[in-house]
Amino acid sequence: MQIGPRQDMKRLRLWISPIAGWLIRITPTCKDMTELLSHAMDRPLPLGIRLRMRLHFLICKWCERYKQQLLFLRQAVRRRPEMLHSQTDNVAHQLSSDAKDRLKQALLQK
């Protein structure tokens, strides 16, 4: 019998594998997480869903990053809301009437 880090890693992998599989089965998918994170910004979510989301963050660094990006964008918009409105208003005034008509037609076709 071998004793040491290599043997310990084998045991650890055997133990982690079923836990990771269980976490994957009970947590939301990444696609569901994007929707849940968006909803969580607007209203409180039930405790069970929040717990499943936290478990998902344990196995998915990308969803954790997405959450941080959403929080960053939310804070940026809250700090400077006047910039958001003033820039979009200026763009609307800069478009020619032809460009506005083309945009309207393109939106109606979709």
Beta strands, then each sheet from edge to edge (+ up, - down):
end
